[in-house]
Amino acid sequence: MSIVIAIDSFKGSLTSMEAAEAVKAALLDYGMDNAITIPIADGGEGTVAAFLAGGRGEWIREEATDPLGRQIIAHYGWVEEDKIAIIECAAASGITLLKEEELDPWEATSYGTGQLMQAAIAKGARKIIVGLGGSAVIDGGMGMLEALGATFFDKEGSRLKPNGASLGKVASISLSGLPDVSIEVASDVTNPLLGEKGAVSFFGKQKGLKPEDRAAFERNMEHYARIVAGAVHKDCSGLIGSGAAGGLGFAFHSFFPSRFSSGFDLLAEKINLDGLIRNASLVITGEGRMDEQSLHGKVPGGIGKLAKRHGKPVVAFTGKVDIDANVAKREGIDAILPIVNGPMSLEEAMEHAPALLYEAACRMCQLMKLTFD
């Protein structure tokens, strides 16, 4: 039996490869030594590692600022022969960089993401691939743009701090410093910037936006979108993916020659995942939490669609199940196996994730032995 293991990261506890190796260890312990582990991502955490897995590129270390402006060390991927940089906005603007009590979209900025992009441009990047998953910001890309040379002013002509609190104050924008660089955006999010499914209303809560602040924040984002549309002579707020990463998608649509692609699709094409799944007997995937979003643009849903095309069974491991099994089955996920083995807090589950995933994979192997022996 040939097995393909392609599991997304369990945010904050396991990288894609660590998760895959935990499952593979269980398979080996049960005499199944024909498993292939594949690092995979959807544009969020783990995207750079997945792109560099083939060995053609290297990790580059840079100083940057986190969403609250604190100095950190962040990394991006670099492929010298093609002059391509691969950057995760989560590396410097990610939600995992903040404690839960620190989440504050009024103050948070994407400036650190812009710093990584600027460093890549200085290194000679001809193209930048930016993964937009896992951000802590809703600043419409103001921070990223300022780090790259744009400047935002209020109606008095004073320079604004590039964060969520400034969205409603922007009166004019200076674009003279922006670089000319090609951007490929890798994102699992297709949401527009504004409205019920937009950056504020749909994603605000998980980034710390209080329910009573949502209407005001949305009005500020609407104001910002109008100012940007006037500056670039086009309105990109309704374009697919403009709501990704708190409006970073909108900024890329508006200010750069950008191509938007599913992060999963980009990686799947690079590693010929379709061919690997076609030749497999079983496919194993998963992520930290399985819900309806898991089936649309994220790794489990992408794996499920490819496997369904070739009639291959799929097992998904997860920390938490928030989806109906029949819905998942229709999308190609045949079984969802939670890794938690008893009552425990989220912190405990994350701390012990490697062991929990290994044990869950062992339980799967026991069932497989009963079925096939």
Buried (B, 14 or more C-beta within 10 A) or exposed (E): EEBBBBBBBBBBBBBBBBBBBBBBBBBEEBEBEEBBBBBBBBBBBBBBBBBBBEEEBEEBEBEBBBBBBEEBEBBBBBBEEEBBBBBBBBBBBBBBBBEEEBBBBBBBBBBBBBBBBBBBBEBEBEBBBBBBBBBBBBBBBBBBBBBBBBBBBBEEEEEBBBBBBBBBBBBBBEEEEBEEBBBBBBBBBBBBBBBEBBBBBBBBEEBBBEEEBBEEBBEBBBBBBEBBBEBBEEBBBBBBBBBBBBBBBBBBBBBBEBEBBBBBBBBBEEBEBBEBBBEBEBBBBBBBBBBEBBBEBBBBBBBBBBBBEBEBBBBBBBBBBEBEEEEBBEBBBBBBBBBBEEEEEEEEBBBBBBEBBBBBBBEBBEEBEEEEE
